[in-house]
Amino acid sequence: MSETEIIQAIVAGNYAHPFSFLGMHQTPRGMVVRVFLPFAERVTILPKDASSQATFPLEKIHPQGFFQGVLPVPEPFPYLLEIEQDQTRIRTFDPYAFPPLLSDFDLHLFNEGTHHYAYEKLGAHCYRFDDVEGVHFAVWAPNAKRVSVVGDFNRWDGRVHVMRHRGNSGVWEIFIPGLKEGALYKFEIQTKKGRLLLKSDPYGFFFELRPKTASIVFSLSSFPWQDGEWMEKRKTVPLLKSPMNIFEVHLGSFRRKEDQSFYNYRELAHLLVEHAQEMGYTHLELLPVAEHPFDGSWGYHVTGYFAPTSRFGTPHDFMYFVDYCHRHDIGVILDWVIAHFPKDAHGLGRFDGTALYEHLDPRKGEHPHWGSHIFNYGRHEVQSFLLSNAFFWLKEYHIDALRIDAVASMLYLDYGRQEGEWIPNIYGGRENLEAIAFLRQLHERLYTNFPGIATIAEESTAWPGVTLPPYLGGLGFLFKWNMGWMNDFLLYMSKDPIYRKYHHNNLTFPLMYAFSENFILPISHDEVVHGKKSMIEKMPGDWWQKFAQLRLAYAVMFGYPGKKLLFMSNDFGQWREWNHDRELDWFLLSYDTHAKLQYFIKDLNRLYRREKALFECDFSWKGFEWIDCHDAENSIISFIRKAENPEDFLVFVANFTPVVRYHYTVGVPLPGYYREIMNSDAEIYGGSNVGNWGVVEARSEPAHQRAYSLSLTIPPFGCLILKREKE
C-alpha cells in the first residue's frame, strides 16, 4: 500500500498494523512522526528531555485528524505529544512509541494451554514503563482483522488506539500512557467480514453495574490481606477427616436493605460470618459471584470470569469479604461455572466473529438446556483461560474451594441431546475426551500449587472415579455432591408415612455406594425452586408433623457418612420457595416453631463438629455400620457411626412414622451406659418430648448379631443419637 492508501485506511479504521506506520520512524526523507487524533486541532512534538527547548509542530494532512511531520534530527528520541483540542492543551506520550511488552515465552505458554497466570498478561493492567505510567491491554482474537481499545478516553472511537498484532499467537496488545485505574473500556473488534463487535474484556477484573457492560481498569495488588494465619493453617488441614458443614448462600437474597437494595460485600461479610458462627457452620458456599448480566441466572451465566460482580461492590470489597471470613475461621467456597457461558453480545460468544471459546458446530458448541455456548476444552488458549481463572480465584482472592457446576454436562457429548443431535468422539463413544483431559490437567496443577484447597463436583451420574486422582484414572476432584442420596432421601421423606415401608430401600440403597466417592450430602438451592417446594413443604402431614419430620430428616442426614451442605432458609423452615429477588423470610423466626427448628440446627451443627465419629471416617466402611436396615414394617433404621478409634462411636435410631415405639430393641457392640446426647423430638426443638432422657444401660441380651442391646423408647418422627459413657 502507498503512504496515501495507508493514511486513508487508518482514517477509515481499516488498518491492522498501525505500529508499522504511526509513531516515529526513520524514512528516506528523515525522521517522520505520524499521529492520528481525530479530535485534535494541533499536535506538537516535544522532546522528553526537559532541558531541550526544541518543539516540532506537526502538519494536519487529513481533515479527520491525521498529523505528520519530518523532524530535523538524525535518530529517534523519547518524545511527548502536546495536543490542543476542545480549547485545552494536554501533554501525553505516544502509545505508538512503545515496544511490545508481552514476552515470547508468555505467548508460547498461552498458546500451549499451560499458562497458569494468563490473567497477569492478558486483560488490562496498570503498568509503569521506565518512568511512564499507563495501562497495558492485551486480548486474544486470532481471526480479527483489527482490534482496538475504546473508552471515554478516546470517545469510543476504534480508530484511535488500534492494537499491535502479535503474529501467530493471535494476541493483540497496546500500552496507553497516561491512562489510569478506573477507566472504562471495551475491545472493538473488526471481523474478517468487516463487521464491528464491541466486546467486554474476557480477563477484565471489574465491570460496570448491570445493565451496563463496560470493563473497568482495576488494580488488585494493593489490598491489605490479614488472613495469613488461616492460609498457613489451611495447608495442613486434612479435609477428608475434618468436619465440613457448608452454608450455601445467594448474596443477593440472604438479606436486603429496607429499600430492597443490596448490601455490599463488606456488609455481607459481617452479616454472614455472624450467622455462620452463631449456627456453627464451617464454610460458606457462594452461588456464582463472577460478573453476569442477568439477576435471574443466579450467576450461572457468566460474562466476566475474572471479576466479582459489581452488584455488591469492588474487587477489593470482595477481598475484604473473604479476608473477614478467614479471620473468623470460616472457609469460602466459590461456585465456578465452566460448563457453559451465555450468548450475550458483549461476552465470549463469537468473540472475534468466529467460534473462539466455543465449538462452531451447535452439536458440540451449544447447550440445549440453557441456551448457552459450551467451551471448546480441546483448544489450548481456552485451556489457558480456564486454568488461569481457577488459579486467579485461589491466588488473588484466597478462595478455599471451587465447586464446579454441571460437571455431567461436560463429561457427556450427548448430554440433553437426542439421537443425531450430537457428535461421537474419535472412538465412537459419548464421552467428551477433551473435557476429561482438561479436568485432569486442572486438578494436577491446582493441587500441586495450592495445598489445602478443594474442588467439588456437582456430577449427577454414575461416572466412575470422580474423586480419584488422575494418576489412578480419576477426574481428580476431592469431593462430589451425592445427588443420588439427595434424590432418594427427599423422595422418601415426601411419602405419606403409612406408605414409607414400601419405599424403605430409598433410605438404605445410598449406603450401597456411599464410599465409592468422597461425597458431600447436599440439600441445595436447586431443591427449593421451580415448583419443588421448600424443605418444610416437602414434608407430609400437619404443621407439627412437618417440623418433626424436617428435624428427623436433618438428623439422619448428619448421621449418614459424607460432608454436609444446607442452603440458606433450610435451617429455619421457610415456607415459600427461594426467590432470588427478595430476602429470606427472617420474620418467621418470631414464631416459636421456626425459632426452635433453627435452635435444633445450631445444636446439630455443634454436635457434628464435636463428635469425631461424624466426620473422621466419612469415606470408608470403617466409619459406618448398620445395626438394622431391614425394619421396613416399622419404618425404623438404626446404625453406628465410628471415629478412627473404634470405641468412639455414636448410635443412631430413626423412626419415620408418627407412632411411638416402646421397648424397641437395638443391638450394640459394647456393654455399659449409653447417654442420649440428642433427641430430635425434644421439647426445646418443638417436639413432644418423648425419649429416654439420661442414660440407658446395655443389657447382656444379644440382638442384631451383637452381644449387648438397648431397650429404647423411640419418639414419633424422631431420631435418637446415643453415645456410650466412658465411665
N, C-alpha and C positions, 0 to 999 in steps of 0.2 A: 504494500500500500504506500502511496505517496504521503508526504507530510500533510498535505491538504486533506486527503482522504482520512487520515488518522484523526485529525482535528475534528472533522465532520462526524466521525464515528464516536469520538468522545463526547461531543456536544449532544449527539443523538442517544447516548447511553448504550452504544453497541460495541464498545471496545473492551476486550477482556484482558489486555496486557498493559495496563497504564504505567507500570513501573519502568517499562522499556522506553517510555516517551516523556512522561511527566517528571518533574523534578529537575535536577541539574545534570547535564550530560555534556561530555566532550564531543564536539562535532567538527567537521572541516571548517566551519565558519567561526569556531571558537567555543567558549563555554556558554551553553544555552540553558536557560531556565524557563520551563513551561509550567503554567498553573491554570487549572480550571476551577474557577469560583463564580458560579452563575449569579451570585447576588452582590458581587463586589463592584465597586466603581473604579477603584485604583488599587494597584498592588505594587509594592516596592520591596526589593531585596535588601536586607540589612545583614552585614557580617555579624556572626555570633560574638566575635571578639569585641567587647565593649570599647576598647581603645581605638578601634577603627572608626573613622568618620565617614567612610565611603557609603554611598547609597546608590542603588541601581533600580530606577523606575522601570517597570515592565510595560510593554505596549499592549493594549487591548486589541487583539487582531480578529476577534469574533464578537459580534454584539451580544451573544449569550454568556459571555464571561470567560473567554479563553485569553490568557495573557502570556506574553513571550518576550524575552529579551536576550541579546547577546552581550555577555559580560566581558569587559576588557581585562581578563585575568587568565593566567596560564594553566591553572589547575583548580580542581574543586575545593571548596572551603565550606565549613559549617555556616549556616545562614538561618535567618528568620524571615517570615513574611509579615510585612506591615500592610494590613488590609483596611481599606476605607469602604464602609458600607453602612447604609441606614444612618448617615450623619455621625458615625462613630469610627474610631480608629483603634484597631486591636493588633497586637503582635503575637505571633504564634510560629511554631516550627512547621515545616512542610512534611506531611506524612509520607510523601514520596521521596524523602531524603534518607529514610531509614532502611537498613538491610532487613532480611527475614530473620525472625527470632526463633522459630522452631528448628530444632536440630534434625538432621537426617536420621539419627537414631530414634528420636521420638516418633517420627513419621513411620519408620520401619516397624517399631513395636505396635503402633496403632494399626497399620495395615496388616500386621501379622495376627492381630486379635489377642495380644498378650499385654497390652498397656494397662497396668493396674491403676494408673493415675492419669488417665487421658483427660480427666476434668481439670487437671492443673495446666494443661496445654491448650485445649480447645475451650471455646466459650469466650468470656470477657474477663480480663484480669488487669487490675491496676498495676502499672509497671513503671519502673524507672530505668530509662536507657541513658547510661552515663549520668548526666545531671538533668535530664529532661523527663518530666513526669507526664504520664498519659495512660491510655488504655490499649492493651493489645487484644485484638479479636482474631479468632480462628474458627472455621467451620468446615465440616466435611460435606462437599456437594460435587462429587466427581463428574456428573453429567451436565453440570450447569454451563451455560455459555458465558455468563458473567455473574459475579456475586459482589454485593456492596453492603456496607453497614449504613443504615439510615436511622435518623433520630431527630430530635428537636435541634440538635447541634448543627445539622445540615439541612434543616427544613424538610426532612424525609425525602430528600432528592437523591435517588440512587446513582446519579452520575458523578457525585462529588467524591465519595470515598469508595471507589472500586478497589477490591482486594487483590492481592498477589496470589496467583495460582501456583501451587507447589507441585506441578507436574503430575506424575502418575499416582501420587499419594491421594489425589482427589481433594486435598485440603487447600483452603484459601485463608490468607491471613493479612492483617494490616495493623500497624501501630499508629494510633491517632494521638498526637501530642496535645497536651493541654486539657484533654477530656478527663472528667473526674467521676468519682463514685456518685451514684445517684442518677446518672444519665440514662434516659430511656432510649432503647434501641431495638431494632429488628434487623434481619437479613433480607435484602431484596435480591431475589434470585431470578435471573433471566434464563429460561429454559432453552434448549436447543431449537425449539419451535418458535421462540421469540415471546413466549408468554411470561408475564411478570408475576412472581409469587412473593408474598410478604410473610416471612416465617419468624416465629419466636426462636430464641437460641436453644437448641437441644441441650446444651450444657449450662444454660443460664442458672444463676444462683438465686435470683429473686425476680418476681413478676408483679406487674400492676394488679390491683384488685379487680377481680372479675366484675363486669363483663369485658373490661379492657384486657389486652393480651400482650402488651409490650414487655420485653425483658428490661431489667434494671441492673446497671453495673453495681456490684456489691462486693466488698472485700470481707472474707470470712476470718481473716487471720488475727484480728485484734480482740477477740472475746477472751475474758479472763477466767478460764476454766479453774474450778476449785474441787474437782472430783477425783483428784489423784489417788486418794486412799481407796475409793471404790474401784478404780480402774486397775490398781495393783492387786487388790483382793480378788477381783474377777478372774484373773489369770489362773488362780489356784483352786477355785470352787469346782468340785465335781458335780456338775449339773445333774447327771443321771441319778445321783444318790442324794440329791438335795431337794427340799420342798419347793415346789413351784405352784402357787395358786394365783392364777392370772385374772386380772380385771380388764375385760375388753371394753374399750370406750370410744365413742364418736365425739370428738371435741366440740362439734357444733351444736350438740343437743344434750350433753351432760348437764350443763346449766346455761341459762341465758340471763342477760340483764333484764331489768324491768321493762325496758323499751324493746325487748326481744333481739337486741343486737348481741354480737358475740363477745365473750370475754377474750382477752388476748392470751398469748402463750404464757406470759409471766403470771397473770391472774389464775389461769387454769392450773399452772404448776402447784400453786398453793392450795387451790380447791381440791385437786385430785390427790395430792400427797396426803392432805388431811383425811380425805375419805379412805384412801388405801391403808393408811396407818391405823385409823380407827377400826376398820373392818378386818385388818390382818392379812391383806394381800401382799404378795412378794413382788409382783410385776404388774405394770400397766402395758396392755397391748393396744396400740392406737390404730384405728381404721386409717387408711392411707392419708398421709398429710402432704404428700408430694402435690405440686400445683395441678389443679384440674378446673375446667371451666364451668362444670355443671354441678350444683349442690346435690341434685338428686342422684348422682352417680355414687355418692358417699365417698368419693375419692378414688374409685376404681377405674376411672377413665383419665389417665394421667397425660398431661401435656408438658409438664415441667419436672422431669425426673430428678433434677439436681436442686430443686427449690422447695422448701416447705411453703405451703400455701400462705399467701399474704392475707387471707381472711382473718388470721389470728395474730398478725404482726410480722416482724422482720426475721431473717435468719438468726440474728443474734438473740432475738426473743425466744426462738425455739431452742437455741443452745442453752439459754437460761433454764428452760423447761426441763431438759434432760439433766443438766447440771444439778438443779434443785432436787430432782427425783433421786439422783445418785447420792447426794449429800444427806438424804433422809432414808437411804437403804432401800430404795425402790428401783427395780430394773425397768428398762424401757424396751419394748418390742415394737417394731415397725412393720406394718402390713406393706409388703413390697409386691408391686403388680408388674410382672414381666411376661405374663401370658398373652397380653394383647395391649393395644393402645388405640385411642379414638381417631376418628377421621376429620376432626376439626381442621379448618383450612390453615390455621396458623401453626399446627402441630407437625408431627413427624411424617405423616402420610404423604406419599409422592413428594418428598421433600425438595428434590431438585427437578421435579417434573417426571421423575421415574420412580419405580418401586425401589427405594433405597434401604429403608429399615425393614420393609415387609417384602413378601413374595408378590410378584406381579400376578401370577395365576390365582384367582379367587379360591380355587380348590385347596390352596395352601396358605394364602395370604389374607383371607377374610374369615372372621369368626361368625358362624351362623347364629349363635345365641345372642351376642351382644352388639352386632352390627359394627364391629371394630376390626382393625388390622391385627395380624399375627406377625410377630417378629421373625425375621429370617435368621434363625440361630446358627446357620452354617456360614453366614457371611462374617469375615474376620473383623471388619470395622464395627459391626453390630455386637460382636462378642466383646470388643474393647469397650464399647459404650455401656453394655450391661455389667460387665465385670468391674469397670471403674465406678459405676454407680453404686454397686454393693460396697466397694472399698470406701467410697465417698461417705456414705451414711455411717459406716463403722468408724472411720478415722476422723472425719471432720465433726460429726455430731455425737460420737461416743455411744452409738446405739448398741444395745446388748444382744439383740437377736432380730433376725429378719424372718417374718412369716410369709412364705411365698404363696400367693393366691392362685387357685385354679391350676394346680400342677398337672392334674389329669388331662386338661385341655392341651398342655404342652407335650405330653407323652404320646398321645394317640392322634394319628393323622386323620382318622375317621370320627373324631370327637364331635358329636352333634350333627353328623352328616349321614345322608342316606347313600345307598349304593350308587356309584357313578359320580358322587359329589366330592370324592377325594382321590388323591394320587398315592399309590403304594410306594414304599421305599425301594431301594435298589434290589432288595431281596424279595420283593413282592408282599411284604408284611405291612402291618398298620402302625408299627412303632415309629415315632419321629426320632430317627437316629441322631440328627443334628442337635435336637433339644437335649437328648440324653447325654451326648458328649459334652455339651455346654454345661449342664448341671454338674457333671463330674469334674470338669475343669474348674468351675466356680468353687466347688467345695474343697478341692485340693489346695487352691490358693487362699481361700478365706481362712481355713483352719490352720494353715501354716503361718499366716501373717497376723492373725488376731486370736491368740489363745484365750479361751474362756467365753467366746461368743457362741451363739447357736443359730442354726437355721431350722425352720419349721415348715413342713409341707402340709398344705391343705390338699390332700390327694384322696379322692373318693372311690378309688377302685382297689382291686386286689393286686396291684403291681408289686412284684416281689422285691425286697431289698431296698425299700425307700430309705431306710435309716442304716443300711450297711455302708461301710466306707467304699469308695471307688475301687480300691485295690482288691476288694472281695467281690467286685461286680455290682455293687450297690450304687445308688444315686448320691449318697454322701450326706443326706440330711441328718441332723441329730435327733429331731423329733418329727412325728407325724400325727396329725389330727385323726382321732379314731371316729371316722364318720359312720362306720358300721355299728359300733356300740351306740352312738347317739341316735341313729335311726331306729334301731331295735328297742332301745330303752324308752324313748319317747312314745313309740307306738304302743308299747306295753302299758305305760302309765296312762295313756289316753283311753284304755279299755275300761268298761264298767267292771268293778271288782268281781262281780258274780261270774264273769266270763274269763277272768285272768288265768284261771287254772288251765284253760285250753291254749294259752299263749306263753306258758312257762318257759319255753325254750328261748323266747326273746330276752329273758333275763340271763339265762345260763350260757347260750351259744357264744356270746362275745368272749367268754373265757377260753374258748377253743383256740382262738388266735391272739389272745391278749399279749403274748410275749413274742409274737412274730416280728414286731416292730417296737420302737421306743415311742409309745403312744402318749398323747395328751387327750384327755376326755373333755370335749368342748360342748358347751351349750352357748352358742354364739349368736351374733346379730341375725344370722340367716334363719334362725329358728323362731324368731318372734316378729316376722314381717310377712307381707304378701298373703294374708289370709291364713297363716299358720297358727295364729292366736299367740297371746302371751303365755309365759310359762304357767301362771296361775290359772288361766283359762283352759289350758290343755287338760287340767285335772278334772275328772268327772265328779259329780256329786254336788252337795250343797256347800255353802260358804265354809263351814268348819271343815268339812271333808277335803275341800280343795287345798286349804292351808296345811292340813295334816299330811296329805299326800305329797305336797311340794316339799315339805320338810323331810319326809321319808325319802323322796327321790334324791335330794341333795345329800342326805346321809349315806345312802347306798353308793352314790357317785363318788363320794370322798373315800369310801371304803374299797372300791374297786381299784386295781392297780393302774397306774398312769398319773401323770401330772394333771392339774385341773384348770379349767377356764370357764368363767361366767361372764356373760355380757351384762353391761350396766342395766339396772332396773330389775334384773332377775333376782337380785338379792333382797328386794323388799316387796316383791309381788305386785308389780304394776299390772293393772287390768287390761289396759289398751295395748295394742301392738306398738312397737317402737316407731316413732315418726321423726325423721331427721330434721324437720322444720320447726320443732318445738322442744323445749327442755323436758326432762323426765318429770313425772308426776310426784314431786317430792312432798306435796301436801298430804299424800297418803300416809306418811309417817306419823301424822297426828292421830291416826286410827290405831287402836290397840293391836289388832291382828297383824297389821303391816309392820309396826314397830317391833313386835315380838318375833316375827319372821326374820327381820334384819338382825335382831339380837342373836337368834339361833345361828345365822351365818357367821356372825362375829365369833361365837364360841366354836363353831365347826372349823373355821379357819385357824383359830388358835390351837385347837386340839390337833389339827393336821400338822401344823408347824412344830408342835411339841413332841409328837409321838413318832419316833424313828420307824416304827412298823408301817407307817403310812407312806413312806417315801424312799427308804433306803434300798429296797429290793423291788422296785416297780416293774422291772423288765425281766423277771425270772420267776419260775415256779417256786424258787426258794422263798419268795416273799408272799405267796398266796396258797391257801389250802382250803378246799371245800370241806365243810362239816357235813352239810346235807344240801344237795342241789336238786333233790328229787321230790320234795314235798309239794307237788303241784296242787294236790287236793286242798291243802290249806293255804296255798299261795305264800309260802314262807321259804326263805333261803337263809342259810347260816354258813359262815366262812371265817377263816382266820387270816389275819394279816401279820406278817412277821418281819422283824428287823434282821440285820446281819447276825445279831446274837439271837439264836433260835428261841431262847427263853424270854425274849422281849416280844410279846405278841398281843394282839387285840382280837377279841371275839365279837363278830357282828351277827345279829339276828334281826331280820326284817320281815314284817308282816304286811302284806299288800291287800288285806281285807279289813273291813270295819269291825271284825269280830275279835274280842279279847280272847287270847289263848292262855288258859291257866295250866300250870304244871306241865309246861312244854319242855320236853327233854332235849338237851343239846350235849353231845359228846365233846369233851375237852381233853387235851393231852396230858395235863399235869394236875396233881392234887392241890388243895389249898383254897384260899378265899378269892373270889372274883368280884371286883368292885364295878358297879355300874357307873362309868365315868361320863356317859352321855345317854340321854333318852329323848328322842325327838318328840315324844308325847308329854314332856314336862310342862307344867302349867306356866312356867316362866317363858316358854316358847309359844304359848297359846294352845297347848294340848289339854287332855283330860286327866293328866297326872296319874295314869296307870303305869305301874312298873314294879321294880324290886328294891327300890330305894335303900342304898347302902351296899352291903356285900352279900354274896351268895356262896355258900360252901359247896365245893365239889364233892359229890358222893362217889364212893367206890363201887359204882354200878356202871358197867360198860355200856356204851352207846356209840353208834356211828363208828365202829371199829376203833374206839378209843377206850382206855381203861377207866376213865372217870366221866362224870356227867353233871350237868347243872339242871335243876328244875326251875323253870322261869315262868314269870307272868309276862306275856308278850302283849303290848298295848295295841289298840286298833290303829291301823295305818301308822305303825310306829317302827322305829329302828332302835335297837339297844346296842350299845358299844360297851364291852366289859374288858377289864384288864386284871390279870392275876396280881394279887398283892405279893410283894417280895417277902413280907413277914406277916 
